[in-house]
Amino acid sequence: MRTFLFVATTLLCTASGLELFAAPGENLEGSKPNILLIITDDQGYGPVGRHGHPWLKTPNQDELFDRSIRFERFMASPTCAPTRSALMTGRHPMRNGITHTILERERLTLDATTLPQTLKAVGYTSGIFGKWHLGDEDAYLPQARGFDESFIHGAGGIGQKYDCSCADAPNNQYFDPYIRHNGKFVKTKGFCTDVFFSAAIQWMDKKRTGDKPFFAYLATNAPHAPYIAPPSNIKRFKELGFSDSHAGFYGMIENIDENLGRLTAAMESMGLLENTLIIFMSDNGMAGIPGKKDNAIGQTPDGKDLFRYNANMKGMKGSVDEGGVRVPFFVRWDGKIEAGRSISHVVAHLDVFPTLARLAGAKLPNDQVEGRSLLPLLTDSNATWEDRYLFDHKGRWPTGSEPNDHEWKDFTVRSSQYRLVDGNALFDMIADPGQTKNCIDQHPEVAESMRQAYDQWWKQTRPMMVNETAPMSPTQPFHEAFYAQQKTAGIPDWEGNE
């Protein structure tokens, strides 16, 4: 029997011996581990060595892959803010009011109970380091949504500014960026990704001897555009003839990988690896990077474009095809879950909240969480996982237009076997993972079932799109706060600068 899970988006874990691992079916619920969730921005599924990338070097991501359970078909949203809202609420992004990444439509509804708020109720302390992207006005900021430590940039990226409330600190840069630390701006030193990892490491070091478990949310803005990386990470790619954009994008990924190695070593020295559940993921499909493609490494002899290697999937960031929403999802917990297993069930971003809440022994918010806990699959690869429908919608329609006019455009429905795209193309994702053959004529009843379920979901979701008529803020809150602090107290150097 199929159960329907209506998943909308705005576009939408080494122990010393097997006897230490959780036995199949062992109950980890309420075990209260520390939790570290690392999410990269626009990396996607393809740019990971263990996923078959032909030349990118990611030894630390590869080691994490080897020491983790890998969810091979993990679905996120096609763009940034939607996925982040699903992680924070366990609910479909459009039902969080998020139908865009800017223009006041990236703000997480204030009616939602967030993951850190839920974890706080059972004794956790929480910290965010990097990208928030769920509202820049004070009421929407992380410290107002359950985080005890907030070390963030504004908007969807460092230096961004739009004609609405969504904006970072004025004229901010990837090197030595201004960061808003618990509401006050500080001047940091170094490349942004290095800074965010350093902040997370220092915070975890302080919290590891306390009486509370921690939840650390490490959300890099890399490798999102603009494609800027440290010279040491760009050098190899420029020598190979890469364009500036490609060298920057892949340089940022290799820099993330270096930081992942630094983080893992620090956690080992702090004794945190055996009592911390580590998740590594990306927020959406790989970005499509502009730039030339006429050098030797750019193409295979048969002409395939290696600049945009995406594991032979159709679509990239912003697409509702598989390549736009499938992302890496590795779960490591030394001594508790058996490494080296790959899970082929289709799972999604909204499954993270209930998984972590159950691990913490926390009660789920009433009538909010729509995802499923992944705990059964973490302890038993053969656990029952009923089929369901997942829905994606690209969103991003023009502000002021009626969402109902866009219901049947840029949407998809995903089951364990099929993906329906825009209602008129059906793909068998098991037989044809690259979406090369439309099989709707062979399975019209499947397509019709998906269309009907999607329409039902849409009608239930439309009233929850609470940001559609929001007026554009005439000012940028991060700018106002920055200039006010600069005028009165000044902008100090971050105390964590080395």
N, C-alpha and C positions, 0 to 999 in steps of 0.2 A: 504494500500500500504506500503510495506517495503522499508525503505531507508537503504542503506548500509553505515556503518561507519567502515572504515578500521582501526582497532586498533591493532597495533603491539607492542610487547614488546620484549626485548631481551630474552626472554624466551617465552612471550606474548606473639539541641540548646534549669525561672519561672516568669511569670508576675503576678501582683496582681489581675488581672481580665481579662476575655476573651475579654473585649472590648478593651484591649491594644494590642492584637495580630493583626498581619496583617490579614485583611479579605481575604477570597479566591479571588485570582486574584489581590490583592493590589500590586502596583508596588513598589518594593524596589530598583529598579535600580537607581544608582547614589546617594544612601543614605549615602555612605561613612562611614561605621562603622569602628572602629578598627577591626583588624583581627588577631586572634591567631590560628595558625595551629600547632597542636601537633601530631607528628608522631613517633611511637615506632618502634624498629628494630627487626624483626623476631618474634614478639608476635603473629601475626595472629588473627584469628577470635575466636578460641576456648577458650583461657585463659582469659575469662572475666566472672565474676559471672553471669551477666544477660543473658549470652549466654549458660547457663546450666552447667557450670563447676562444678563438684561435690564437690570440697573442696578448691579451690583457693579463697582467700579472697581479693576482690577488691571493698570495699565499696564506694570509691570515683568515680571509673569508673561506678559503678552501679548507683550512684546518678546522674552522668552526663548523663547516658543512660536515666534515668527517666525524666530529664529536657531537653531532646533533641528530635529532629526528628532523627529517626534511618533509615539509608538506609541499608536494610537487605541483599541486594545482590550487594554489592559494590566490583568491581573487580580491583585489582592492578596487578602488574607483579609478576612473581615467585621469583625474587631476588631484591636486594636493589637499585642499581643505576638506573635501568630502571624506576621504579616507581617514583623516585625522579625527573628524567628528564621529565616525563609526567606531574608532578605537576608544574614544572617550566616553561613548554612551552605549555601545552595543546595539545601536539602532540605525536604521537606514538614513543616510545623510539628508535626503530631502525631507524626512520626517523630523530632522533637526533644524529645518529652515534653510538648509544650505543648498543653493541651486547655482552657485558661481564660486569664484575664488576672490572676487573683489566686489565693489559697488554695494556694500552693506549686506550682500547676500552670502558672505563667507562667515557671518557671525553665528556662533552656536547658541541656539535659543536658550534664554535664561531659565526656562522651565525644565531643562534637562539636569539630571543628577550625573555628575561626571565620575569617571573611574577613581581619581584620587579622593573624591568625597566619599565614595563607597568604601575604599580601602581605609580611610581615616577612621571610619566607624568601628573598625576592628583593630585599631592600634598602629596603623602604618603612618610613616612620614614620607612625603613625596617631594621630588624635585624635578624640574624641567630644565633642559639645557639645549638651547638652539631655537628651533622653529615652532611657533605656536599656531599662528594662522587661523584662529577661530574668533577673531575680533580684537581690535586695538583700543577700543574705548574701555574705560576703567572697569566697568561692571563685567566685561567679558574677559578680562585678563586672567592668566593662570592663578595668580594669588587670590583672586576672587572666586575661583572655581575649584578650590581644594588643594592646590599645591602650596607647600610650606616654603619651598625654595624655588625662585623663578629667575632664570638667567637667560634672557631671550632677546632676539631682534624683533622688529615689528613687521607688519605686512606679510607677504608671502616670500620675501627674500630681502637680503641685506641691501639697503639703498633704494628699495622700491618706494614709489609714491604715486597715488592715484587721486582723482578728484572725488574723494569720499574720505571716510575715516581711516581707510587702509593705507598706512604709510609707516616706514621705518624712520629711525633717527635721521635728521637732515644730512644729506651728502655723505652717507655712510659708505664705507669701503670694506672689501674682503680682508684686507690687511690692516691690523690695528683697529678693529671696529669698535664703535661705541655699542655697549650692551646694557640693556635695562635689567639691573640686578635688584630684585625685590622692590621694584618701583622706582629706583634711583639709577641714573645713568652712570656708567663707569667707562673709562678708556682702557682698552685691553691692548696687549702687545702680541703680535704674531698673526698667523693665518687663521681665519675664522674657525675652521674645522679643528685645528690644533687647540684653539682656545676653548671650544665647547667640550672636547674630550678632557682637557685639563680640569675644567670646572667640575665635570661629573666625577672624575677620579678623586679630586680633593674633597668633594662633598661626601662621597661614599666612604672615604677614609675616616671622616669625622663621625659618620653615622654607624660604622661597623661595630663599635664598642658600646653603642647605646642599647637601651632596653626595648627599642621599637624596630620592627623590620622596615625596610625601605622599598620604595618604588622609585626608580630612576628612569626618566623618560629622556633619552638622548636623541634629539631630532636634528640632524645636520641639515643645513641649507644646501649643501653640496650633494650631487653635482648639478644643481639647478643653474640655469643661465643667470648672469653672464658667466661664461666659461673661463674662470680664472683659477689658477693653481700655483703653488710655490714653484719657483724656477727649477728646483731639484726634481720635481715631479713632471715638469713639462719637457725637460731636456731630451729624454729618450725619444719622445714622440716627434719633437721638432727635427731631430737628427734623422728620423725616418721619413721626413717630408710631410708630416701632418700639417693641416691648416691650424691657425691659432685656436679656432673653436674646438676642433677635435682634440688637439693637444691639451687644451684646458679641461674639457669634459673628462677625458680618460685620465689626465693627471690628477684631477680631483678624486676620482675613484681609487687610484693607487694611493693617494694621500689618506683617504678614509681607511684603506686597508692597513697602512702603516700605523695609524692611530688605533685601529682595532687590536693590532698586535701589542701596542703600548698599554692599552687598557687591560687586555687579558693578562699580561705580565704583572701589572699593578694589582689586579684582583687576586692573582695567585700569591703574590707576596703578602697581601693583606689577609689571606686565608678566607677569601670570599667565594671561591669557585664551587665549594661543596654545599653552600647554603644559599646560592643565588640561582634563580632561573633566568636564563639569558635568551632573549628573542632578537633575531636580526631579520629585518625586512626592508622593503622599499614602499613608497606611497602610491605609485602608479607605474604604468609602463615606461619603458626607456624613452627619453627625449629624442626627437629627431633633430640632429645637429646639422646646421648649415655648414658649408665649406667644400673645398675642392676634393675630388676623389680620383686624382690622376697619378698617384704614386704607387710603388710596387706593393706596399702592404695593404693598400686600399682595396685591392680586388684579387680574387682567386683567378686561376687560369680560365675558368669557365665564366668569368665576368661577375660573380657574386660580389655584392658590396659589403666588405668587411667593416667599413666605418660604422655601419649601422647594424651590425650583427645582433639579431634579436631571437636567437634560438629557433629560427625558421617559423616564427609565428607571424600572423597577419596583424598589422596595426601597431601603433606606438602611442605614446602619451596623447591623451585627448580622444582616442578612438575607443569605441565600445566593442571592438574585436578583441580576441584573446590577448594579443600582444599589447593592448592598451591597458589591460587590467590584471594580468597575471604577474605576480611578483615573487621574489624569493621569500621563504619563511622558514627559518631554522630555529629550533628550540633545543637548548643545551641545559642540562642540569646534572652535573657530575654526581654519580652515586645514586641517583634517583630514577632517571629514565635511560633506557638503553640506547646508546648512540648507534649510528650507522643504518638506521631504518628510514625508508622512504614511504610516505603515505600518499596514495593516489586519489583518495577521496577529494571531491571538490569542497573546499572550505572557504571562508571569507573573513574580511576584516571585522565584521560585527560579531564574530565568534571569539574574539580576543577578550573582550570585557567579561563575559560570563566565565571564561576559562580562568582568568586571574582572580575574579571574585570568589569562585569556588575554591581555588587554591588557598585564598586568604581566609576562607570561612565567613565571607561577607554575604549579607542579604542583598538580593538584587532589588533595585528600585521598582516600585509597583508599575506595571503596565508600560514599561519602557524597553527592556532588553528583548531583542528579537533574535539574537544569535544563539548558537548552541555551544556548550562547553566542549572543548577539545580534550578534556582529561581522559575520557575512555580511550581515545586514540593514542594518547601519550603513553599509556600503560599497556595497551594491547592493540597491535596493528590490525587484528582481526575483529575488533569490536564492531558491533552493528552500527551502521551509519545510514539512516534512511535518506532516500532521495528527496530532493526539494528543488524548487525554482528559486534562482537568484536573479534579481532585476538590476540593470544598470540603465542610467540615462545620462547623457552628456551634460544636460542642462545648458547654462550659458546663453540662453535666449536673451534678446535685448531687454534691458530694464524697462519696465512699464508695459510690456506685452503680456497677454493672457497666457499663462502656462498651458492651459488646456489646448491652445492652438498648436502646441509643440509636443503633445503626447505621443504622436506616432512618428516622430522624427528623432534620429540619433539615440535609439534605445536598443536594448538587447535583453534576452531571457536566456539563462543558462541552467541546464540540469546536469546530471552526472555524465550524460552522453551527448546532448545536443546544445547548440547555441543558435538561437533565432536572432537575426539582425534586421532591424527596421520592419519586421513583420513579413518580409517577402524573401528572405534568404535563410535557409536552414542548413546547418553544418553538423555532420557527425564528428564530434571532436575526438572520438576514439579511433575511428577509421581514417579520419582526415584532419589531424590536428592543425595543419596549416591553412584550413578553410579554403581549399581550392575548388571544391565541388558543391554547388547548391543542390541539396537533395530534397527540396521542399515538395517536388512533384512525386517523390517516392514515399513521403511520409506527411501527407497533408493533415492528417489527424493530430500529429505531434505539434505542428505549427499552430493549428487552431486552438488546441489546449493551452499552449503558451500565450497566444494572443488574448484569450479570454481571461486567464489568470492575471496577465499584465494589466488589462483594462480594469479589473477588479481592484488590483493594487493601486493603480493610479487614482481612482475615484476616492479611495480611502486616504490617500496621501496628499492630494491637492489642498485640503484645508489646513494641513500642517506646514505649508510653505509660508512661514510667518514673516519673511523678510521681503516679500515681493513688492510691497508698497512703501517700504521704508524710505524716507527722504534722505538725500545725500548730505552727509555732514559737510558744512562749509569750511571746517577746519580739520587738521590732522592731529589727533591727540598726542601722538609721540612727538611731533614737532613742537606743540605747545608746551609739553612737559619738559622737553629738552631745553628750549630757550629760557623757560622760567627758572630751571635749575642752574643753567649757565650764568644767568644774571644774578642770582642770589647766593648760591652756595658753590658754584663752579662744578666742573666735571672732574672728579678725582681719578687717579689711576686705580685699576682693579687690584685689590689686595692679593689676588691670586697670581698676578704677573710674576714670572720668574726673573 
